């Protein structure tokens, strides 16, 4: 069984902060396997949801972009209105 087949709460997630390759002086806040966040605070909130077995994603995409499956729960994105 792969990690992505485990229930969300049983997977191992952690916050990883690195420097942006594209914007000097800007940090990239990521939870590998779950996505990117705008702040460390929002990443901590997402990590808490993951530990409770909840998906932290919005499941929305901007008009003009093709919907994709959520990397965490598999739910398809919907186009934002």
Secondary structure as UniProt FT lines:
FT   HELIX           3..5
FT   HELIX           8..10
FT   STRAND          15..19
FT   TURN            24..25
FT   STRAND          27..31
FT   TURN            32..34
FT   STRAND          35..37
FT   HELIX           40..51
FT   TURN            52..53
FT   STRAND          60..61
FT   TURN            63..64
FT   TURN            71..73
FT   STRAND          78..79
//
